[in-house]
Amino acid sequence: ITVEDNNIHGGLGEAVALITSQNNPVNIRSIAIPDTYPIIGEPDDLYKYYKMDEDGIVNCAYSLAH
């Protein structure tokens, strides 16, 4: 799982997926801001909205495990 407060395209998640897929087939999930105009707000509110907060990351990890 990669998490970044940046656009999902061209970011850390894509770089990790590229390198990882060349060596091992594994499930990868990227949590980031979708390729749309983002909303504006306080960082904690935005992290929750985009599921980049603790609950969002835990739920993503849980979904990979099941």
C-alpha positions in Angstrom: 0.0 0.0 0.0 1.3 3.4 -0.9 -0.2 6.6 0.5 0.6 10.0 -0.8 -1.1 13.4 -0.6 -0.7 14.0 -4.3 -2.4 13.0 -7.6 -2.7 9.3 -8.1 -1.2 9.5 -11.6 2.5 9.8 -12.0 3.2 9.5 -8.3 4.8 7.2 -5.8 2.2 4.5 -6.3 2.9 4.1 -10.0 6.7 4.0 -9.4 6.3 1.3 -6.7 3.9 -0.7 -9.0 6.3 -0.5 -11.9 9.4 -1.6 -10.0 7.5 -4.3 -8.0 5.8 -5.8 -11.0 9.1 -6.3 -12.7 10.3 -8.5 -9.8 7.2 -10.1 -8.1 3.5 -10.3 -8.9 1.9 -8.9 -5.8 -1.2 -7.0 -5.0 -0.6 -3.2 -4.8 -3.0 -0.5 -3.7 -2.4 3.2 -4.0 -4.2 5.7 -1.8 -4.0 9.2 -3.3 -6.0 12.1 -4.6 -8.0 11.0 -7.7 -7.3 12.7 -11.0 -10.1 15.3 -10.5 -10.2 18.8 -9.1 -9.6 18.3 -5.4 -11.7 19.7 -2.7 -10.3 22.4 -0.4 -10.1 22.1 3.4 -8.0 21.4 6.4 -5.4 18.6 6.0 -7.1 16.2 8.6 -10.4 16.6 6.8 -8.9 16.0 3.4 -7.0 12.9 4.6 -10.3 11.5 5.9 -12.2 12.4 2.7 -9.6 10.8 0.5 -9.2 7.8 2.8 -5.6 8.7 3.6 -6.2 8.7 7.3 -5.6 5.8 9.7 -9.0 4.2 9.2 -8.7 4.5 5.4 -5.3 2.8 5.4 -6.4 0.1 7.8 -9.5 -0.6 5.7 -7.4 -0.8 2.5 -5.0 -3.3 4.2 -7.9 -5.3 5.4 -9.4 -5.5 1.9 -6.0 -6.8 0.6 -5.9 -9.5 3.2 -9.4 -10.8 2.5 
